[in-house]
Amino acid sequence: MLQSRQLAAIMFTDIVGYTAMMQRNEQNAVAVIKHYNATLEKWVSEYNGQVLNYYGDGSLCIFPSAFDAVNCSLAVQKELKNDPVVPLRIGLHIGEVFFEDGKALGDSVNVASRVQSLGQENTVLVSAEFHDKIKNNPSIQAKSLGLFHFKNVDKPFEVYALANEGLFVPQRKKLAGKLKNKSFPKRNMLAAVLVILFLAATFFTYKNFFSGNNHSPVPDKSIAVLPFVDMSPNKDQEYLGDGLSDEIINSITTINSLKVIGRTSSFQYKGKGLDAQAIGEKLNVSYILEGSIQKSGNILRIITQLIRVKDNSTIWAQRFDNSLKDIFAIQDSIASNIVEKLKITISASERPRLIKKVTDPEVYSLYLKGLHTYKEQDFDKSIEYNLMAVGKDSLFAPPYAYIALAKIWKINRAHAYDDFNAIREAKEFAIKSNILDPNLAEGYSALGLLAWSVEMDFAEAKLNFEKSVRLNPSASLIKNRYGYFLLWMGDLDKAEAMGLDAISSDPADFNGYVIVANARIYKKKFREAESSIKEGQRLFPGNSTFETQSVLVKFYSGNYEQVIGAIKPLLLKNPSDVPESLLSLLCIAYFKKGNLAESNNILRQLKEKPADKNSSINFCLARIYAQYQMKDSCFLSLEKSLNSHEGMFTLFKIDPLLELIRQDQRYLQLYHRYGFDRYK
């Protein structure tokens, strides 16, 4: 088996509509193909090329240079306009070609074929890689058509149309070819339409007569920002592409009149190969911003386009070839173009929040690495990067906010509530970020999280959470953080509204569904809670929180047999994996059913369960003792739970299982000690 490789400029050609031409007038079609073959062989030879294969009405050719290939394509298209006119489309790409037994193979050949497939009569389309080789030649004119997601090609490719005199430059919305999510063949269209109509009727019936929830219309002013694809050769700039998307999201979420889909939902499609229109339809938005990023030394190439979902048309596209120091201007330009193209009116207070604070490129790169590792919950690494950033620019605010957030999460995970130095440092970093940038929502959210989870100053927490939401009204992460706080403060209506708002912003983030379901459970709206839980289970099948919530609904609805039926098999299968919260419910369910022996057996197992810093055994025991009417034991366990900072003590104010002891003076003392009375 003979094999070889070479770098080449690749040209694919195809006669548009040749089969139909043959059916209409065979003699004319033969004349066309002869004219095409003679012209191709003449000019390919003239420009040092080689015709590798003929495909009936098309061909594959290679050239030693991009200039040879592009000059050949221009000459061919010019001559084929003479009678008999040949409606030819040409696609050009450059890359490595792999030869095996005389056949040309490889990804580059595949890409060239895909590029050609987009063309129309009298077009020459070229890939971004090919365009790079010819862009400095003043005799060549080209126009970007944007990014395309081709079948069997992993990453999106930017495609250009040559715009020299005599060539046709197609409109993006009219292009069709070997793209992902191609429509059904015509022969299947009737069957498909009938199936769709049937499903639509069934769906309509279900939605209107059973679910009670109508699908919300697509908001006109709505957008999702996809992660920018890392096009660097070494694939080591993911943090930069993700960070650029994050920063654009953070900028435009400050606009009240624009619905911006949150990071979790936008980033869930990363690397999935779906095109922008399909993603936009799934996220229920009118516009998609997508792009790619490539870094070589301090030079950045950023390609971005704004796509209208309903017709998959590009309403704005731009390529930036700038120094890394210009990334802030690029971000501002992208945000400003979104505002302009979507015809959004922004207020005087919103305008300053769109403008990114400028710093040194090295500082910004460190910050983006810190942001990337924070999102991956590598808090130590995130702090390290951001400390390096502020060490080089002490006036750049965002790193301070993320150092504070990372430190607060570390305190909570380690239960280091007596580490006063760590607490002081976290607070100082958050305050510093707010001093440097009073419009930075993350700094206020960090102060809210610290006041709530560490200092238990709930009035201060509420003040800072509300300010963070006002500054960034579309940021789902900030709304979810506030939603959990409201839930545990017993402000259930407001918690539910905040959770629903977060779901609207970021439907792929499970936290909003958890907040809404919990709020409805504790409001005793069990049917609505079940609806939220089922949606959560459907969207996040691996998340055990919704299974626990389902048991809670059964429990508080008085369906104790179902509670036993749900938990007992788990206990028989692997007792150590059953959380203490479910054990307490099982114990009480047996007690309510009058099976005191089984109830006491579960109580014994719960007492013997080894405790660690993340357990809430004392709180769970207190729930049981409250039902047993053993008040002294109940309050002794609650005291231990509070002193140990058990996570479930946050339910102290809203847990219905403590209803029997709420008039006891000892309950009021614990209520005061924890700080619930300071929440207004």
ZIZIVEN-V196428 format. One record per backbone hydrogen bond with DSSP energy under -1.0 kcal/mol. NH is the residue of the N-H (numbers start at 1). CO is the residue of the C=O. If there is no record, write none. Layout:
nh-><NH & NH>
co-><CO & CO>
This chain:
nh-><4 & 6 & 8 & 9 & 10 & 11 & 12 & 13 & 14 & 15 & 16 & 18 & 21 & 22 & 23 & 24 & 25 & 29 & 30 & 31 & 32 & 33 & 34 & 35 & 36 & 37 & 38 & 39 & 40 & 41 & 42 & 43 & 44 & 45 & 46 & 47 & 48 & 49 & 50 & 52 & 53 & 55 & 57 & 59 & 60 & 61 & 62 & 63 & 69 & 70 & 71 & 72 & 73 & 74 & 75 & 76 & 77 & 78 & 79 & 80 & 82 & 86 & 88 & 89 & 90 & 91 & 92 & 93 & 95 & 97 & 98 & 99 & 100 & 101 & 103 & 105 & 110 & 111 & 112 & 113 & 114 & 115 & 116 & 117 & 118 & 119 & 122 & 123 & 125 & 126 & 127 & 128 & 131 & 132 & 133 & 135 & 137 & 140 & 143 & 145 & 148 & 151 & 153 & 157 & 159 & 160 & 161 & 162 & 163 & 167 & 168 & 174 & 175 & 179 & 180 & 188 & 189 & 192 & 193 & 194 & 195 & 196 & 197 & 198 & 199 & 200 & 201 & 202 & 203 & 204 & 205 & 206 & 207 & 208 & 209 & 210 & 211 & 212 & 222 & 223 & 224 & 226 & 228 & 229 & 231 & 235 & 241 & 242 & 243 & 244 & 245 & 246 & 247 & 248 & 249 & 250 & 251 & 252 & 253 & 254 & 255 & 258 & 259 & 261 & 262 & 266 & 267 & 270 & 272 & 279 & 280 & 281 & 282 & 283 & 285 & 287 & 288 & 289 & 290 & 292 & 293 & 294 & 296 & 299 & 300 & 301 & 302 & 303 & 304 & 305 & 306 & 307 & 308 & 309 & 312 & 315 & 316 & 318 & 320 & 322 & 324 & 326 & 327 & 330 & 331 & 332 & 333 & 334 & 335 & 336 & 337 & 338 & 339 & 340 & 341 & 342 & 343 & 344 & 351 & 354 & 364 & 365 & 366 & 367 & 368 & 369 & 370 & 371 & 372 & 373 & 374 & 375 & 376 & 377 & 378 & 379 & 382 & 383 & 384 & 385 & 386 & 387 & 388 & 389 & 390 & 391 & 392 & 393 & 396 & 400 & 401 & 402 & 403 & 404 & 405 & 406 & 407 & 408 & 409 & 410 & 411 & 412 & 413 & 414 & 416 & 417 & 419 & 420 & 423 & 424 & 425 & 426 & 427 & 428 & 429 & 430 & 431 & 432 & 433 & 434 & 435 & 436 & 437 & 440 & 445 & 446 & 447 & 448 & 449 & 450 & 451 & 452 & 453 & 454 & 455 & 457 & 461 & 462 & 463 & 464 & 465 & 466 & 467 & 468 & 469 & 470 & 471 & 472 & 474 & 475 & 479 & 480 & 481 & 482 & 483 & 484 & 485 & 486 & 487 & 488 & 489 & 490 & 491 & 492 & 495 & 496 & 497 & 498 & 499 & 500 & 501 & 502 & 503 & 504 & 505 & 506 & 509 & 514 & 515 & 516 & 517 & 518 & 519 & 520 & 521 & 522 & 523 & 524 & 525 & 526 & 529 & 530 & 531 & 532 & 533 & 534 & 535 & 536 & 537 & 538 & 539 & 540 & 543 & 548 & 549 & 550 & 551 & 552 & 553 & 554 & 555 & 556 & 557 & 558 & 559 & 560 & 563 & 564 & 565 & 566 & 567 & 568 & 571 & 572 & 573 & 574 & 577 & 578 & 583 & 584 & 585 & 586 & 587 & 588 & 589 & 590 & 591 & 592 & 593 & 594 & 595 & 596 & 599 & 600 & 601 & 602 & 603 & 604 & 605 & 606 & 607 & 608 & 615 & 620 & 621 & 622 & 623 & 624 & 625 & 626 & 627 & 628 & 630 & 631 & 634 & 635 & 636 & 637 & 638 & 639 & 640 & 641 & 642 & 643 & 644 & 645 & 646 & 649 & 650 & 651 & 652 & 655 & 658 & 659 & 661 & 662 & 664 & 668 & 669 & 670 & 671 & 672 & 673 & 674 & 675 & 676 & 678 & 679>
co-><99 & 97 & 95 & 63 & 93 & 61 & 91 & 59 & 89 & 57 & 87 & 15 & 17 & 18 & 19 & 20 & 21 & 25 & 26 & 27 & 28 & 29 & 30 & 31 & 32 & 33 & 34 & 35 & 36 & 37 & 38 & 39 & 40 & 41 & 42 & 43 & 45 & 44 & 62 & 60 & 60 & 58 & 55 & 13 & 53 & 11 & 50 & 9 & 65 & 66 & 67 & 68 & 69 & 70 & 71 & 72 & 73 & 74 & 75 & 76 & 79 & 80 & 86 & 14 & 123 & 12 & 125 & 10 & 8 & 6 & 105 & 4 & 103 & 2 & 100 & 98 & 106 & 107 & 108 & 109 & 110 & 111 & 112 & 113 & 115 & 116 & 88 & 120 & 90 & 160 & 92 & 158 & 127 & 128 & 130 & 131 & 134 & 137 & 161 & 159 & 157 & 178 & 150 & 148 & 146 & 126 & 143 & 124 & 141 & 164 & 122 & 171 & 172 & 177 & 149 & 185 & 186 & 188 & 189 & 190 & 191 & 192 & 193 & 194 & 195 & 196 & 197 & 198 & 199 & 200 & 201 & 202 & 203 & 204 & 205 & 206 & 206 & 207 & 220 & 259 & 287 & 289 & 241 & 291 & 293 & 232 & 237 & 238 & 239 & 240 & 241 & 242 & 243 & 244 & 245 & 246 & 247 & 248 & 249 & 251 & 252 & 255 & 221 & 223 & 505 & 262 & 263 & 267 & 269 & 275 & 276 & 277 & 278 & 279 & 280 & 222 & 307 & 224 & 305 & 303 & 229 & 301 & 299 & 296 & 322 & 294 & 320 & 292 & 318 & 290 & 316 & 288 & 313 & 286 & 308 & 306 & 306 & 304 & 302 & 300 & 298 & 323 & 324 & 326 & 327 & 328 & 329 & 330 & 331 & 332 & 333 & 334 & 335 & 336 & 337 & 338 & 340 & 339 & 347 & 351 & 360 & 361 & 362 & 363 & 364 & 365 & 366 & 367 & 368 & 369 & 370 & 371 & 372 & 374 & 373 & 377 & 378 & 379 & 380 & 381 & 382 & 383 & 384 & 385 & 386 & 387 & 388 & 389 & 393 & 397 & 397 & 398 & 399 & 400 & 401 & 402 & 403 & 404 & 405 & 406 & 407 & 408 & 409 & 410 & 411 & 415 & 416 & 418 & 419 & 420 & 421 & 422 & 423 & 424 & 425 & 426 & 427 & 428 & 429 & 430 & 431 & 432 & 433 & 437 & 441 & 442 & 443 & 444 & 445 & 446 & 447 & 448 & 449 & 450 & 450 & 451 & 457 & 458 & 459 & 460 & 461 & 462 & 463 & 464 & 465 & 466 & 467 & 468 & 253 & 472 & 475 & 476 & 477 & 478 & 479 & 480 & 481 & 482 & 483 & 484 & 485 & 487 & 486 & 490 & 491 & 492 & 493 & 494 & 495 & 496 & 497 & 498 & 499 & 500 & 501 & 502 & 506 & 510 & 511 & 512 & 513 & 514 & 515 & 516 & 517 & 518 & 519 & 521 & 520 & 524 & 525 & 526 & 527 & 528 & 529 & 530 & 531 & 532 & 533 & 534 & 535 & 536 & 540 & 544 & 545 & 546 & 547 & 548 & 549 & 550 & 551 & 552 & 553 & 555 & 554 & 558 & 559 & 560 & 561 & 562 & 563 & 564 & 567 & 568 & 569 & 570 & 574 & 575 & 579 & 580 & 581 & 582 & 583 & 584 & 585 & 586 & 587 & 588 & 589 & 591 & 590 & 594 & 595 & 596 & 597 & 598 & 599 & 600 & 601 & 602 & 603 & 604 & 612 & 616 & 617 & 618 & 619 & 620 & 621 & 622 & 623 & 624 & 625 & 629 & 630 & 631 & 632 & 633 & 634 & 635 & 636 & 637 & 638 & 639 & 640 & 642 & 641 & 646 & 647 & 648 & 649 & 651 & 655 & 656 & 658 & 659 & 661 & 664 & 665 & 666 & 667 & 668 & 669 & 670 & 671 & 671 & 675 & 676>
